[in-house]
Amino acid sequence: MKSIIILLLFILQLAALPQDDFIRRITNGDFDARNPFIYKEEYGFYHDMFFELHKNGSSNIYSIKYNSDTKLFEDTIALTSGNWLNINPSFSPNVGLLFQTNRNGNWDIALLTDSNNVWGDIKFLTDSSIDEVSPKFFESTNLYPPDSTRILFKRGDDILFLSYERDQITENILFQDNPDITYSDYVGYVTDIWSSSSGYYVFAIEDSLGYKKIVSRYKPFNNNSWQEKIIVKDSCDCADLSIQLMTGIFYSDTLLKQRRFFTIQNPFVSNASSELVQTKPEGNLSHLDTYSFLIVTKRSQILSTEFELYEPHTYIVNQNGVSKIRVDVSDLGFWDKDSLIQVAIPNPGLAIGPVGLKDGLLTIYTVWEDSVDGHIQLFGTPKHINFGSVKDESYVNDFILYQNYPNPFNPATNIEYKILKGSEIRFNVINILGEKVFERNYGYQLPGNYKIDFDGSGLSSGIYLYSIYTSENRLSRKMLLLK
């Protein structure tokens, strides 16, 4: 009882603090800062955030590093230079910074290579006389096959897949507009290289004279041919298509005359089922972005339900022409509320992701654009997840749980863990509804490495959460069964 009272007092104290104390101004200068991007690495090892710095009719891409000691963004570095427009940054470690540039007279796609955190040369992946725009990396549960880069982009009315491997570039047209059909909002996902269904999945919104649907195409790693298009979601007022890694596909649709978000948790099959994403505020929603934190520790068992994962998220709420940013501030004591921050510009750029890790404290930032002093600058608010302190008895002092492989799997997968000190061990698996579908007690185990051969033959396709329990702690991860 005493510990509960202390926790409640702590929550009330945090909730009483003014929200503005947690809004940070990240950029400041005689320029416009636009289009922030944070790479969603699980543990926050990559501390860079990227953004466009616009000034005097040109723009270049800058990185700004988060300092976990000072808890400030520092060390702003220009990654591109010149009097051109360099926009739409995205990043993948040991691959590089992908962006769109008009350096050669029209829009081309370029890659600033990265090798072990050392920037290399800029390589033009496209340079045709037709504009190539909106480059996107594939979302991935693992790194790409060695020495390779795969991206999506649009050239004219076509959506293309580009492979850059050992200085060789190949292209495939995946979706092509015609007088009756147009395509937009494309995203890509690459599965684990060990999976029986490993390969590349590309999703897009197809508009046939006002009739919209979500479609996809698939190519296995060991095959150069793309399979025929399938319909993933038929008949929807689709927009805002995105992939939230290991959570599924998100899209917005009209519900009771308002835009709401829906998710498809198994988007690899025809006519997949979708679910409404539960949100509180009234208004039209857009620009959903989430970060899936796959480790659950003792602290989270106090702050959330038994089967819940931390998933910080953000989106825009438009209410009567006013834009508000929904920021996840659950670590401030607002457990069941939406925190809405009004901004002066419509449709501001958003980003959310991990920016720093120190002494087990993972810092996750939500960043957005807003106007100030005649310019557009970046603002943000941090969320802290403590999974590494001694007090929390986290995995670094107790045990380590690894990601299952293959993942996705069908029907079997291997789950490995390492015991750092002897303990009673229990293992279970639950579905997305929180229902337990498997459990086994392994009794007392000595320090060492262990492996579980899990068979999902009796389960349906979908996302599952597997957990290892010791006498004092728990770790959990997501896995995807794809039949």
N, C-alpha and C positions, 0 to 999 in steps of 0.2 A: 504493500500500500504506500509506503514512504517513497519508493522509487517512482510510482505512478504520479504522486503529488508533485514531486520534483520535476518530472517530465512535463506535466501540465503547466506548472509555473514557468518553465523554460519556454514553452510554446506561446503562452500569453505574453511574455516579455518580448519575444520576437515579433509577434503579431502587432504589438503596440508601437513598434518602430515605424517611422514614416517610410513609405515605399520609395520615395525619391532618394533616400539615402543609399539605395541599392542600384540606382541608375548611374552608370559611368559614361562620361564622354570619352570616346576612344581616339578620335581624330580631331585636329584643330589647326586650321590654316586657311590661307587665301586660295582655296581650291574646293572642288566638290569631290567627296568620297562616295563612291557608288559600288553597288553589286558585291557585297562581302561574300567570302567563301571560306568555310572551315572544313578541313578533311576530317571525316568521322572515324578516325582510328580509335579502336575500343578503349585503350588505356591512356590516351592523352600523351603519347610519347612525342608527337609532332606538335610543336607549340606555335606554329605560324598560322596567321590568318592572312588571307589575300583580299585585295580590293583594287578598284580602279581609281586612280587619281586624275581627275579631269581639270585642265587649266588651259586657258587661251586656245580653245578649239582642238586641243589634242588630249590624249589620255594614255597613261602608262600604268602598268600593273605593279603594285607594291606588295611587299610582305611586311607584316608587323608581328613581332614576337611577344608572347606573354611571358612575364617574369613571375615565377611562382613565389619568389622571395618578397618582392615589393608588391605583388598582386596588381601589377599595372602592365599595360601594353607598352613595349619599348622597342627600340632598334628597328625603326622603319627603314626599309631598303627598297630601292627601285630595281625591279627585275627586268624591265624593258625601258627603252629610252627612244627619244626622237619625237618628231612633230607629226605623228600619225595617231590613229585611234587603235589602241590595243584593249580589247574588252572581253567579257565573258570568261573569266579565269576559272579553271578547275585544276585539281592537283591529285596526283597519285604517287606515292613514295617510290623511289627508284625507277620511276618512269619520267615524271616531270610535270611542268606547268603547261597546261593546254589552254590556248586562247585563240581569239579571232582578231585579225589585223588587216588594215588596208595599206600596209607599207608598200606594197607593189602596185598600187593603183586601184585595186578593187579588193573585195573581201577574200582573204585566204585563211587557212587554218595552220597554226604554227605550234611547235612544241619546244619549250625550253627544258632540256634534258636534266635529269637529276640522278646522281649516282652516290649513294651513301651520304646524302645531305650536302653534296658538292654540286653546284650548278655548272652545267656544261654549255654547249652551243645551242643556238636556236636553229631548229630544223623545220623547213616548210613541208608540211604533209600534203598540202594542196597548193596549186598556183595557176589554176586555169583562168581563162578570161571571163568565166561565169562566177558570180559571187558564191562563195562557200561560207556558211554561217552556222551559228549555234552548235559548236562542237561539244560533245559529251563523252566522258569516260563511261565504261560499263561499271555498274555497281557489282561488287564481288565479295564473296566470302573468303577468298584467298587471292594471292597474287596471280597475275596472268602467267601462262606458260613462260619459261625463261626467255629473255631477250626478245620480248614481243610487246606490242601495244595495239590495242583494239579500241576504236572510237566510232561514234556515230556523228553525222553532220548532215546539213541540208545544202544541196546545190540546186539552185533554181527551184523547180517543183518536185525534186526527188529527195528521198531520204536514203543515205548511203551508209554502208558499213565499210570501214577502212582498216586494213591490217598493215602495220609497220613492223617488220621483223628483219633484223640483220641488214638494215638499210634498203630492204625491198618493200615496196608499197603496192598493195593490191586493193581494189575496190569492188563492191557489189551493190547494185541498186536493190533496195529491199521494198520500198513503197514508192509508187510513181503516180503523181496526180494526172487526172484526165478531165475532160469536160464535165463528167458526172460525179467524180470522187476526188476529194482532197484529204491530205493527211497532215496531222499536227501533233504536238506534245509527245514526241517520241522519247523513250527511255530504254536502257539496255541492262541486262543482268547476266552475269556469267557464273555458272555453278562450279562446285569443287571439281578439280581435275580427276578425283578418284571415283566420282559418282558414275553409275551406269547410265544416267541421263545427262552426263556432263556436256557442256557446250554453251552456246550463246543464245539468249532469248531477247528479242527486240519487240517492244510494245509500242503501239501508236493509236491515236484517235482517228478513226475514219469517219468522214462526213460525206454521205451520199445524198445530195440535194436536201440537206437539213436533217436527215436521219443518221444519227450518230451511234457508233459502237466502238468498243476497244478490241483491237486485233493484235495478233502476234505472229512472228516467224521464228524458227529455231534452226540452228546449225550445230551438229555435234563437233567436238574437237577433231575427231579423226575423219572428218568428211568435209569436202570443199563445197558441197551443195546445200543450199538453204531449202528447208522443207516448205510446203505450201502454207499459205496464210490460214490461220484458224481464228474463229471469233471467240474471244474470251468473255466479253460482256456485250450482250445484244440490247439495243434500244435504250439509250441513256442520253441525258443532256450533259455529255461528258466534258470535263475541262480539268485543268490543274493536275494532269497525270504525273505521278512520281513513284519512285520505288524507295521505300524505307527498308533498309537492309534487314533481312531475317524477320520482317514484320509483314511484308506483302506489298501489293500495289495499292496506292491511294488515288482517288479521283473525286472530283466534286460533281454533284448532281442537284437538280432542283427538287426540293421536298417542301410541300405546302408553301410554294412561291418564294422559298428562300434557298440559297446555296448551302448545302451541307456536304460533309466529307463521308466517303464510303471506302471500305477496304476490301480487297480480294486477297485472302490469305493463301490460296493455292491457285495462282494465275497461270499455271503451266498446262491447263486443260481447257477444252472447249466448254463454253457456257458455265463458267465457274460461278459459284455463289458469292455474294457480297454481303457485307454487314455495315450498318450505320455506325459511324464513329460518334460516340456520345460526347456532346459539347453542351455548355450551359448558355452562352449569351445569345440573345436575339440579334438577327442581322445576317447579312450575306458573308460567308466565309471564303477565304482563298489563301493561297501560298502556305499550305501546311508543310512543316518541316519537323522531323523528329530525330532523336538520337537514342538508339537502343543500347542501354548499358547492360551487358550480359552477365555481370557478376552480382550476386546477391549475398550479403553478409549478415552478421548478427544484428547490426544496426538497422538494416532494412526490415528485419522481422519485427522490430518495434514500430517502425514508421509506416509499414504497409501490411496488407493482408498476406497470408501464408504463401500464396501463389503469384503475387504481383511482382513485376519487375519495374525498376526505375526506367521511365521513358520520358525524359524531358522533351518538351515540344513547344511549338509556337505557330501562330497563324494570324491572319488579318481578319478583323471583323469590321465590316462596313455598315454603319448605322446612320441612316438618313444623310448619306453623303459624307459622313465623318469616318476617317480611318483610325482604327485602334489596333494596337499590337497585343495579342494575347501572349503573356509571358508565364511560363511555369515557374512559380516561386514557392513550391511546396516546402522547401527547406526554411522558409521564413515563417511558417506557421499557418499558411493559408491552405489547409489540407483539402478542402472541398470547394474552393472558389476559383473563378477565373479572374486573373489580374489583368485588367485592360489599361494600356497606356496610350493615350491619344497622341497622334502625330499630325503634323501640318500638311504633309504631302500625301497624295493618293498612291496606293500600291507601292509602298516602300520595299526595297530589297531586304530580304531576311536571310539569316544564317544561324544555325545552332550546331554546336559541337564541342568536343573537348579541347582545351587549350593549354592545360598544365597538369602535372602530377608531381606532388611533393609530399613525402612522408605519409603516403597512403591517402592524401586528400586530392581527389580528382575535381578539377574546376571545369565546369561546362558553362559556356557563354551563349546567351541569346543576343544577337547583334542585329540592329536595324538602322535604316536611314531616316533622318529627319532634318528639317531646315533650321538654321540658326545663323544670325548675323549675315543674311543674304547668301549663304552657301548651304550645301547639303553635307552633313557630317555623319559619322557613325556613332551610335550610342549602343549601350549594352547593359545587361545585368547578369551577374554570375549566379550559378547554382553549384553548391558544393556537396559532393558525396564522399563520405569517409569510409573507405574499405580497407585501410592498411594500418591503422593505429594498433598499438598493443592492447588498448582498452577494448577495442572491438574484436580482438582475437581473430583477425582476418586470415586469409589464406596464406600470407607470407609467414605466419607464425604457427599455422595449424596444418593446412594441406593445400594442395593445388589441384584444381579441376581443369582438364584440357577440353578443347572443343572436340566433339565427336567427329569421326571420319569413317566412311565418306559422309558428306553432308551437302545436299540432300541425300537420302539413302532409301533403298528398297530391296529387301525388307530389313536387312541386318546392318548394324553399324557398331563400331568399336568406341568405347568410352574409357579413357585412361585418366587416372588420378594418382597423385603422389602424397603419401602420408608422411608428414614431417615429425609427428610425435604420436605414439601409440594411442588408439582410441577405439571405442565401439563405432562401427560403421553401418549406416543404413542408406539405401538407395531407393529412389522412387521416380516415377514419371507421371506427369499430369498433362491433361489437354488444355486447350485455350479457355475452357469453361471452368477450370479449376478442379476437374474431376480426376481422381487418382485412377490411373489405368494399369499401373505396375508398381510393386514394392517388394523389396527383399532386404533382409537383415543379414549382414556378413559377420556379425559378432566382432570380437576384438581383433584388430589388425596391427601388426608391428610397423614401424617406419619402413617405407619402401615404395616401389612402383607397382601399381595394380591395373588390371584391364577388365572391363565388363563387355561381354559380347551380347548386345541387346538385339532381340528379334522382334520386329514390329509386324509380323505376319497377320496378327489378329486385329490390327488397328487400321483405321481409315487414314487417307491422306490428310496432311495438315501439319500445323506447328505444335510441337510439344516442348515442355520444360522438364529437363532432367536435373535431379538434385542429389548431392551427396551430403549426408549429415554425419558429423562427429558428435562427441559428447557435448561439445560447447559451441558448435558453429555449423553453418551451412553454406554451400556454394551451388549455384545453378547456372545453367546455360540453355539456350534454345537449340532445337534441331528440327529439321523439316523432313517428314516422311512423304515421299512422292511416288505414288504407284501408277 
